[in-house]
Amino acid sequence: MHHIGTVARRTAMSLRTVRYYEEVGLVQPSGRSEGGFRLYTEADVQRLLLVRALRPAELANPELAELLELHERIVGAGEDAVDQAEAQARLASLLDMAAERIRHKRERLIAAELAVELLGDALPRSAEPQA
């Protein structure tokens, strides 16, 4: 079990961010110390790393929470086949949504890079920064 400071360092998040993700239901500490301090398991740390990695997909917190819960249900595979199929279908839908948002963001970044290049091409060659 890890204290919140260790978790924050391992996930490259601030203590405030880890607490925020707890408040919005994206992760819950698996326990508390005798003194009431949050304790996180390795699985909790991995979940936080997933949250951090998925943030650029711009999923709302409820969508992200649902995606993570569905993934855990499917990996756990403790449900009957119908529930499992429904969970897989919903997870696929959320992943498609995330992929579409990532594609859109990538297109915007490419457009911004092209604009920077175009503006840079207008500079006289002597004004270009020296490496």
N, C-alpha and C positions, 0 to 999 in steps of 0.2 A: 504494500500500500504506500502511496506517495502523498506527501503534503502538497498543498496548492502551489507553494513556491517552486518546488521541484517540477511540478506539472507545467507551470508557466514557463520555466526555463526550457524544458524539453520540447514544448510546443511553439516556442518563440512568441508567446502571447503574454500580455500583461495580466497581473492578478485581476484587475478590473474586468478584462475581457473574459477570463475564465468564469468569473462570478456572473457576468452578464449572460453568458451562454447557459449557465445554470438557471438564472432567473427566467429566461425565455424557453426553457425546457429542451435545449439541445444536448445537454449532458447533465447527469446527476452524479454527485460523488457517491461512491459505493458504500461509504461508511463515514463514521465520525470517530475521532479519538476520544479518550476519556475527558479531555479538556474541551471537546466540542468542535475541534478543527476538522475541516473537510479532509477526507482520505479518498484517493483515487486509485483504481486498479490499472493494470496495464491496458485492459480493454477500454477503460475510460480515456486514457491517454490517446489510444489509437482513434477513438471516436472524435476527440478534439482535433487530432491531426486531419481527419477527414473533413470536419467542419471547416477548418482553415483552408484546406485544399479546394473545397467546393465553393467558398465564398465568391470567387470571381464569376461563377455561373449565375449570380444574382438571384438565387432562389429566396423567396420569403422564408422567414424562420419556420412557419408552420409546414411549408413544403419541404424544407430541408429536414425538419424533424421527422416528417412522414417518410421521406426517402431513407433516412437512417434506420428507422424502426422497421420498415419493410425489408431492408437489406438484412437486418439482424434476424427477422423472422424467417427469411428464406434460407439463410446460412444455418440457422438452428434447425430448420426443417422439422419442427415438432407438430406441424398441423396436418390435417387431412389433405388429400390431393386437390379438392376443390378450392379450399382456402389457399393452398400453396399456389395454384394457378392464378387465382385472383390477385394475390400479392405480387406475383411475378409480372402480371399484366400492368398493374398500377405502377410498380417500380420501373418497368420499361417506359411507361408514359412519362414519368417524372424525369427519367434519364434522357429521353428524347427532348423534353422541354429544356433541360440544362444544356444539352448539346447544341440546341438551336440558339440559345442565348450566348453561348461561347462562340458559335460561328458569327453571330451578329457583332459581338465585341471584337472578334478578330478582324472582320471587315472594316469596322470603324478605326481600328489601330492601323491597318494597312492604308486606309485613306489619309490618316494623320501623318504617317510616314511619308507618303507621296507628297503631301502638302509641304512638309518640312524640306524635302528634297527640292521641290519646285522653288520654294522661297530661297533656299540655299544657293540654287543655280543663279539667282539674280545678283548674288554678291560678286564683287570683283575678286578675281583669283588671289590678289595680294591680301584681301581681308579674311581669307580662310584661316582658321586656327592652325597653328603649327603643332605637329605631333611630337 
